[in-house]
C-alpha cells in the first residue's frame, strides 16, 4: 500500500504541477514588469527632481541677469544684501569686474581675491563666452556658485554676477510617492563628486569610478540608467538628470529588484494563492484517495492474503460501504472465493470417492491374494515332494507379502502410500509367525526410520525382505531358532535395509541361488544393490542399499534426517 500511496502522490503532484508553473511564470512576468516600472519611475523622478532644481537655478540666473546693470554704484551692497535677506534660495550675491576684481557683494559674503577669481573655472568659462557657469564652491560647503556673464552693448566681456545657492535648495525630495521604496537622492558634479545626498552610503560604490563615468556620459547628453553595488554590497539602480548647463546633476538610487521583490507585488494573487491551492488540492486528493481507494485496497489485500492461506470462507462484506468500483472488485473477490470453495468441495468429494474406490480395490486384491495363498497352502499340504513343498511355501510367502501391502494401503490414512516402519514390523512378524508353529523360537528386533513409500517401491522392497528372512529361516534358524535383527536407516538420498541373523553362516556367502538371484533383481528395481556379508558377531547380514524413495519429494528426506537428529517424529 505504501507503494500505491507514493505513486498516487507523485501522479497528483505531476497533475497539479501546471498550476505552480503558471504561478511561477506569472510571478516572473510580474517581477520583470515591476523592474521595468521601477526603472521608469526612477528616471521620471530624476527628471522631476532635476526640473525642480533647475527652476531654482533658472530663477537665480534670471535674477542675476536683471541685477547686472545695477551691480555697480553707491547703493549696490545694500540692494544685494536686501535681496539675499528676502530670498531663502540664495545665501550671497556678488559682482566681479572684467579683471576678476570684486566690485560689490552682499553683506556677510566673503568674495575671493581677483587672482583667485581669475583661476576659477567658472570665471574662465564666462570670459570665453558662456552665458552661465556653475561650480561647487570650496569656500562654501554644500553650496553651488552660479555665475552669469555681463556684456557691453557690443558684446565685450564686462564682468560677472555670481550667486551662492545652498545645496539644500537643490536637494531632491525623496518623499515623492512615485519613487520606489528605499530610494535615495544626491546632487553630483561633472567629476562624479557627491555634493549632497540624503543617504551618502547609497552613493559610496564599490567601483569609485562608476558615478564619474556616468557623469561623463550625462555631460555628453546620455543619461542612461546603470546598476552598481554600494560599499555594503547591496545592488542599486541609479538614474539621473542634468541641471542647467550640465555642470551639476541630480542622481537617484533605488534597491535593485531581488529574489524577494515579488513580495512587493501581490504575493497572494501571484504565488501564495496558487501555491496554497496546489497544496490544498494535493492534500485533499491524498486524503480522499486514502479514504476512498487506498484504505479499501488494503482491506481487499488482507482478504486476498486470507485466501492465499487457504481460508475461502471469508467474504469482503465491509466493502459494501466502499465506492462503486471497490464494491465491484470486492464482489468479484467474493465470487472467486465461492467458486474456489465449490471447486475444493467437489475436488475433495471426488478424492474421497477415489480413495473409497482405491480402498475397495486394495481390499479385493488383498482378498484375492489371500485366496491364492490359501489355495497354495492346500496344494502344499497335498504335495509329498519336499522340494515342491518348499517351493510352494516360498511362493505362498511372497503372495502373502503382496497381500499385506494392499491390506496396509486400504487401512492407512493415505490410500496411495504406506509407512515403511509399520510395514516392516507387520511383514517380518507375519513371516516369523508363519514358521513359529513348525520350528524353534525365533526372536526379532526391528529398528526402522519412518519413511512414507508409494506402492510401486513398496512391492520390490517387501519381496526382498521375504527372500532375506526366508534365507535366514532356512539356513540360520533351521532346527535351532535364534535372533533376527531388521534395521532400516535413511541417510539422506540413500537408504539402507539390513536383515541380520546369528546363525553359523556359510562358507561362501555370495554363492548363487534362486533367493539371492531374486534379491538382486528386486534391488535393481529400487535402483540399488544387494549383498550378503558376514556379521561381526557371527551370522550373516543381507544388506540392500537403494535410492531413498521420494513419495513427497525431497522434503520427506529432510524430515527423516531431522527426526534422526532430534529424536522427534515429523509432522504429516
C-alpha positions in Angstrom: 0.0 0.0 0.0 2.9 2.4 0.7 4.0 2.0 -3.0 0.4 2.8 -4.2 0.3 5.9 -1.9 3.7 7.1 -3.2 2.8 6.6 -6.9 -0.6 8.2 -6.4 1.0 11.2 -4.7 3.5 11.5 -7.5 0.8 11.4 -10.1 -1.3 14.0 -8.3 1.8 16.2 -7.9 2.5 16.0 -11.6 -1.1 16.6 -12.5 -1.2 19.7 -10.3 2.2 20.9 -11.3 0.9 23.2 -14.2 -0.8 25.4 -11.6 2.6 26.1 -9.9 4.3 26.5 -13.2 1.7 29.1 -14.3 2.0 30.9 -11.0 5.8 30.9 -11.4 5.5 32.3 -14.9 3.1 35.0 -13.8 5.4 35.8 -10.9 8.4 36.1 -13.2 6.4 38.3 -15.6 5.4 40.5 -12.7 8.9 40.7 -11.5 10.2 41.8 -14.8 7.3 44.3 -15.2 8.0 45.6 -11.7 11.7 46.1 -12.5 10.8 47.9 -15.7 8.3 50.1 -13.9 10.8 50.8 -11.2 13.4 52.0 -13.7 10.8 54.2 -15.4 9.6 55.6 -12.1 13.2 56.3 -11.1 14.1 58.1 -14.3 10.9 60.1 -14.2 11.5 61.1 -10.6 15.1 62.1 -11.5 13.7 64.3 -14.3 11.2 65.8 -11.9 13.8 66.5 -9.3 16.1 68.0 -11.9 13.3 70.1 -13.1 12.7 71.4 -9.6 16.3 72.2 -9.0 16.6 73.7 -12.5 13.7 76.0 -11.7 15.6 77.3 -8.7 18.8 77.8 -10.8 16.9 79.4 -13.7 15.3 81.8 -11.2 18.7 82.7 -9.9 20.1 83.2 -13.4 17.2 85.5 -14.3 17.8 87.4 -11.1 21.5 87.8 -11.8 20.8 88.9 -15.4 18.4 91.5 -14.1 20.9 92.8 -11.5 23.8 93.0 -14.0 23.2 96.7 -15.0 22.7 97.7 -11.3 25.6 95.8 -9.9 27.6 99.0 -9.5 27.1 102.2 -7.6 27.0 103.5 -4.1 23.9 101.5 -3.1 25.0 98.2 -4.6 25.8 96.5 -1.4 22.5 97.4 0.5 20.4 96.3 -2.5 22.2 92.9 -2.8 22.0 92.4 0.9 18.3 93.1 0.9 17.7 90.6 -1.9 19.7 87.9 0.0 17.6 88.5 3.1 14.4 88.2 1.2 15.3 85.0 -0.7 15.8 81.7 1.0 17.4 80.1 -2.0 20.4 82.5 -2.1 23.0 83.0 0.6 25.2 85.5 -1.1 25.4 87.8 -4.2 28.5 89.5 -5.7 29.7 91.4 -8.8 33.1 91.0 -10.4 34.9 93.2 -12.9 36.4 92.0 -16.2 39.7 91.5 -14.4 38.1 89.5 -11.6 38.1 92.2 -9.0 35.2 92.1 -6.5 33.1 95.2 -7.4 30.2 94.7 -5.0 28.9 91.9 -2.7 26.1 91.4 -0.2 26.8 91.7 3.5 28.4 88.5 5.0 29.7 87.5 1.6 33.5 86.9 1.5 34.4 87.2 -2.1 37.7 85.8 -3.2 40.6 88.0 -4.4 40.9 88.9 -8.1 43.7 86.4 -8.6 41.6 83.6 -7.1 38.6 84.6 -9.2 40.7 84.6 -12.4 41.9 81.0 -11.7 38.4 79.6 -11.1 36.9 77.5 -13.9 33.5 79.2 -13.8 35.0 82.7 -14.4 37.2 81.5 -17.2 34.3 79.9 -18.9 32.3 83.1 -18.7 35.2 85.1 -20.1 35.3 82.6 -23.0 31.7 83.4 -23.9 29.5 81.1 -21.9 26.5 82.9 -20.6 26.0 80.8 -17.4 28.6 78.7 -15.5 28.2 76.8 -12.2 30.7 75.3 -9.8 30.7 73.7 -6.5 32.4 76.1 -4.1 35.2 75.1 -1.8 34.8 78.0 0.5 31.1 77.4 1.0 30.5 73.8 1.9 27.4 72.3 0.4 26.9 75.3 -1.8 26.7 76.0 -5.5 28.1 79.1 -7.3 26.0 80.3 -10.3 27.7 82.9 -12.5 26.2 85.0 -15.3 28.2 86.8 -17.9 27.8 90.6 -18.2 28.4 92.2 -21.5 28.8 95.7 -23.0 26.5 96.8 -25.8 29.0 95.5 -28.4 29.3 92.1 -26.7 32.6 92.7 -24.9 33.1 91.0 -21.5 32.1 93.4 -18.8 32.4 91.1 -15.8 30.1 88.6 -14.0 27.3 88.4 -11.5 27.6 85.5 -9.1 25.2 84.0 -6.5 25.8 81.3 -3.9 23.0 78.8 -3.6 22.8 76.3 -0.7 22.6 72.7 -1.9 19.7 72.2 0.4 17.7 74.3 -2.0 18.6 71.9 -4.8 18.2 68.7 -2.7 15.6 66.4 -4.5 12.5 65.5 -2.5 12.5 61.7 -1.8 9.0 61.9 -0.4 7.7 61.6 -3.9 5.1 58.7 -3.7 6.1 57.6 -7.2 9.7 56.8 -6.1 10.4 53.1 -5.4 10.7 52.0 -1.8 14.1 52.8 -0.3 15.0 55.4 -2.9 17.7 58.0 -2.1 18.8 61.2 -3.8 22.1 63.1 -4.4 23.5 66.1 -6.3 26.8 65.5 -8.1 29.1 67.5 -10.3 30.8 66.6 -13.6 33.6 64.8 -11.8 31.2 62.4 -10.1 31.8 64.0 -6.7 28.7 63.8 -4.4 27.8 67.3 -3.3 24.9 66.4 -1.1 22.9 63.2 -0.5 20.0 62.0 1.6 22.0 58.8 2.4 25.7 59.1 1.5 26.2 55.3 1.9 23.9 54.6 -1.0 26.3 56.6 -3.3 29.6 55.1 -2.0 30.1 52.4 -4.6 32.5 49.5 -4.7 33.6 50.9 -8.0 34.5 54.5 -7.3 34.6 55.4 -11.0 31.1 54.3 -11.7 29.4 57.6 -10.9 32.2 59.6 -12.6 31.8 57.5 -15.8 28.0 58.1 -15.7 28.5 61.8 -15.1 30.8 62.0 -18.2 28.2 60.3 -20.3 25.5 62.6 -18.9 27.6 65.6 -19.7 27.6 64.5 -23.3 23.8 64.1 -23.2 23.5 60.4 -22.5 21.5 59.8 -19.2 21.0 56.1 -19.3 20.4 54.1 -16.1 23.1 52.0 -14.6 23.4 49.4 -11.8 26.1 49.1 -9.2 26.8 47.8 -5.7 27.3 50.2 -2.8 30.0 49.8 -0.2 27.8 47.4 1.8 27.4 45.1 -1.2 23.8 45.9 -1.9 22.9 46.4 -5.6 21.1 49.6 -6.6 19.7 51.1 -9.8 20.8 54.7 -10.5 19.1 57.3 -12.7 19.9 61.0 -13.1 19.2 64.1 -15.0 21.4 67.3 -15.6 20.7 70.7 -14.2 21.2 73.9 -16.1 24.4 73.9 -18.1 25.1 70.2 -17.3 27.5 71.2 -14.6 25.6 69.6 -11.8 23.4 66.6 -11.9 20.6 65.0 -9.8 21.2 61.3 -9.2 18.6 59.0 -7.6 19.2 55.4 -6.4 16.8 52.6 -5.6 17.4 49.0 -4.5 17.6 46.7 -7.5 14.8 44.1 -7.7 15.9 40.9 -5.9 14.6 37.4 -5.3 12.0 38.6 -2.8 10.8 41.5 -4.9 7.7 39.5 -5.6 6.6 40.3 -2.0 6.0 43.9 -3.1 3.8 42.7 -5.9 0.8 40.8 -4.9 2.1 37.6 -3.2 -1.4 36.2 -2.6 -2.5 36.6 -6.2 0.7 35.8 -7.9 2.3 32.9 -5.9 1.0 32.3 -2.5 -2.6 31.7 -3.6 -1.7 29.2 -6.4 0.8 27.5 -4.1 -1.9 27.3 -1.3 -4.4 26.0 -3.9 -1.9 23.4 -5.1 -1.1 22.2 -1.5 -4.8 22.2 -0.6 -5.7 20.2 -3.7 -2.8 17.8 -3.2 -3.8 17.3 0.5 -7.4 16.8 -0.4 -6.6 14.3 -3.2 -4.3 12.4 -0.9 -6.8 12.3 1.9 -9.7 11.3 -0.4 -7.5 8.7 -2.1 -6.6 7.3 1.3 -10.2 7.2 2.4 -11.7 6.1 -0.9 -9.1 4.0 -2.6 -6.0 3.0 -0.5 -7.9 2.0 2.6 -10.3 -0.3 0.7 -7.4 -1.7 -1.4 -5.6 -2.5 1.9 -8.8 -4.3 3.1 -9.1 -6.3 -0.1 -5.4 -7.1 0.2 -5.9 -8.6 3.6 -8.9 -10.7 2.3 -6.7 -11.9 -0.6 -4.0 -12.9 1.9 -6.5 -14.9 3.9 -7.5 -16.7 0.6 -3.8 -17.4 0.0 -3.7 -19.2 3.3 -6.5 -21.5 2.2 -9.4 -19.9 4.1 -12.0 -19.2 1.4 -15.0 -18.9 3.8 -14.2 -15.2 4.5 -16.1 -12.6 2.4 -15.3 -8.9 2.0 -18.7 -7.8 3.4 -17.3 -4.5 4.7 -16.6 -3.3 1.2 -20.4 -2.8 0.6 -19.8 0.7 2.0 -17.0 1.4 -0.4 -17.2 3.3 -3.7 -18.8 1.5 -6.6 -15.5 0.4 -8.3 -14.3 -1.1 -5.0 -17.6 -2.8 -4.4 -17.3 -4.4 -7.9 -13.8 -5.6 -7.1 -14.9 -6.9 -3.7 -17.9 -8.8 -5.2 -15.6 -10.3 -7.8 -13.2 -11.4 -5.0 -16.2 -12.9 -3.1 -17.4 -14.8 -6.2 -13.8 -16.0 -6.6 -13.9 -17.3 -3.1 -17.3 -19.0 -3.7 -16.0 -20.7 -6.8 -12.9 -21.9 -5.2 -14.9 -23.2 -2.2 -17.3 -25.1 -4.5 -14.4 -26.4 -6.6 -12.5 -27.5 -3.5 -15.6 -29.2 -2.2 -16.1 -31.0 -5.5 -12.4 -32.0 -5.6 -12.5 -33.3 -2.0 -15.6 -35.3 -2.7 -14.0 -36.7 -5.8 -10.9 -37.5 -3.9 -12.9 -39.2 -1.1 -14.8 -41.2 -3.7 -11.5 -42.2 -5.4 -10.0 -43.1 -2.1 -13.0 -45.2 -1.3 -12.7 -46.9 -4.6 -9.0 -47.4 -4.2 -9.5 -48.9 -0.7 -12.2 -51.2 -2.1 -9.8 -52.3 -4.9 -6.9 -52.8 -2.5 -9.3 -54.8 -0.2 -10.4 -57.0 -3.1 -6.9 -57.5 -4.3 -5.8 -58.5 -0.8 -8.7 -60.9 -0.5 -7.9 -62.5 -3.9 -4.2 -62.8 -2.9 -5.2 -64.4 0.3 -7.4 -66.9 -1.6 -4.5 -67.7 -3.8 -2.3 -68.1 -0.8 -4.8 -70.4 0.8 -5.0 -72.5 -2.4 -1.3 -72.8 -2.4 -1.3 -73.8 1.2 -3.8 -76.5 0.4 -1.7 -77.6 -2.6 1.5 -77.6 -0.4 -0.1 -80.0 2.1 -1.1 -82.3 -0.7 2.3 -82.5 -2.2 4.6 -85.2 -0.9 7.9 -84.0 -2.6 9.9 -81.8 -0.1 11.4 -79.6 -2.8 7.9 -79.0 -4.3 6.5 -78.3 -0.8 9.3 -75.8 -0.2 8.8 -74.1 -3.5 5.1 -73.8 -2.9 5.8 -72.4 0.6 8.1 -69.7 -0.7 5.6 -68.7 -3.4 2.9 -68.6 -0.7 5.0 -66.2 1.4 5.7 -63.9 -1.5 1.9 -63.8 -2.3 1.2 -63.1 1.4 3.7 -60.3 1.4 1.9 -58.7 -1.5 -1.4 -59.2 0.2 0.0 -57.4 3.2 0.9 -54.4 1.1 -2.7 -54.0 -0.1 -4.1 -54.5 3.4 -1.8 -51.8 4.8 -2.8 -49.5 1.9 -6.5 -49.7 2.4 -6.1 -49.5 6.2 -3.8 -46.5 6.2 -4.9 -42.8 6.3 -3.5 -42.1 2.8 -4.5 -44.9 0.4 -1.7 -44.2 -2.0 1.2 -44.6 0.4 2.3 -46.5 3.5 4.8 -46.0 6.3 7.9 -48.2 6.0 8.3 -48.8 9.7 4.7 -50.1 10.2 5.0 -52.3 7.0 8.3 -53.9 8.1 7.1 -54.7 11.5 3.9 -56.4 10.2 5.7 -58.2 7.3 8.6 -59.6 9.5 6.1 -60.5 12.2 3.9 -62.3 9.6 6.9 -64.2 8.2 8.2 -65.3 11.6 4.8 -66.2 12.9 4.1 -68.4 9.9 7.1 -70.7 10.8 6.9 -70.4 14.6 4.3 -73.2 14.8 6.6 -75.6 13.0 10.0 -74.9 14.5 12.1 -73.5 17.3 11.6 -69.9 18.7 13.0 -67.0 16.7 13.1 -63.6 18.3 13.0 -60.4 16.2 14.3 -56.9 16.7 13.2 -54.2 14.3 14.6 -50.7 14.1 13.3 -48.6 11.3 13.3 -44.9 10.4 9.8 -43.6 9.3 9.6 -43.1 5.6 6.4 -42.9 3.5 6.7 -45.0 0.4 4.3 -45.4 -2.6 3.2 -49.0 -3.5 5.4 -49.1 -6.6 8.5 -49.0 -4.4 7.0 -51.0 -1.6 6.4 -54.2 -3.6 10.1 -55.0 -4.5 11.1 -53.9 -1.0 8.7 -56.4 0.5 9.7 -59.2 -1.8 13.4 -58.6 -1.0 12.6 -58.8 2.7 10.7 -62.1 2.1 13.7 -63.6 0.4 16.2 -62.4 3.1 14.1 -63.6 6.0 13.3 -66.9 4.2 17.0 -67.5 3.7 17.7 -66.8 7.4 14.9 -69.2 8.4 16.2 -71.9 6.1 19.9 -71.7 6.8 20.4 -69.9 10.2 17.4 -70.8 12.3 16.5 -74.3 11.0 16.4 -76.7 13.9 17.9 -74.2 16.4 16.0 -70.9 16.4 17.8 -67.7 17.0 17.6 -63.9 16.9 16.7 -61.9 13.8 17.5 -58.2 13.5 16.0 -55.9 10.9 17.4 -52.4 10.5 16.2 -49.6 8.1 18.1 -46.3 8.0 17.5 -43.3 5.9 20.8 -41.4 5.1 19.8 -38.5 3.0 19.4 -39.6 -0.6 20.4 -43.2 0.2 18.6 -45.7 2.4 19.9 -49.0 3.8 17.9 -52.1 4.8 19.7 -54.9 6.7 18.4 -58.3 7.8 20.9 -60.0 10.2 20.8 -63.5 11.7 23.0 -65.1 14.4 23.4 -68.4 12.6 26.6 -70.2 11.8 26.9 -68.6 8.4 28.1 -70.3 5.2 31.4 -70.9 3.7 30.6 -68.9 0.5 28.2 -66.1 1.5 28.0 -64.9 -2.1 27.0 -68.3 -3.6 24.3 -68.0 -6.2 20.8 -69.4 -5.5 17.2 -68.6 -6.5 16.6 -66.5 -3.4 19.7 -64.4 -3.9 19.0 -64.0 -7.6 15.6 -62.7 -6.8 17.1 -60.3 -4.2 19.5 -58.9 -6.7 16.6 -58.4 -9.2 14.4 -56.6 -6.6 17.4 -54.4 -5.7 17.7 -53.3 -9.3 14.0 -52.4 -9.4 14.8 -50.0 -6.5 17.9 -48.6 -8.3 20.1 -50.2 -5.7 22.3 -53.2 -5.0 22.1 -56.2 -2.6 24.9 -58.0 -0.9 25.3 -60.7 1.8 28.2 -60.2 4.2 29.4 -61.9 7.4 28.2 -60.2 10.6 30.9 -59.1 13.1 29.4 -61.2 15.9 28.7 -64.2 13.7 25.9 -64.9 11.3 25.1 -63.1 8.1 23.9 -59.7 7.1 21.7 -59.3 4.0 22.1 -55.6 3.0 20.0 -53.6 0.5 21.3 -50.2 -0.4 19.0 -48.1 -2.7 18.0 -44.5 -3.5 15.6 -43.1 -1.0 12.0 -43.2 -2.4 10.5 -39.7 -2.7 6.8 -40.1 -2.1 6.6 -36.4 -1.1 9.8 -35.1 -2.8 13.0 -34.0 -1.1 11.1 -32.7 1.9 10.5 -36.3 3.1 14.2 -37.0 3.3 14.8 -33.8 5.2 12.0 -34.8 7.7 13.6 -38.2 8.3 17.0 -36.6 8.7 15.6 -34.1 11.2 13.9 -37.0 13.0 17.1 -38.9 13.4 18.9 -35.8 14.7 16.2 -34.6 17.1 14.5 -37.9 18.0 11.0 -36.4 17.3 8.6 -37.7 14.7 8.0 -35.5 11.6 4.5 -33.9 11.2 2.3 -35.2 8.4 
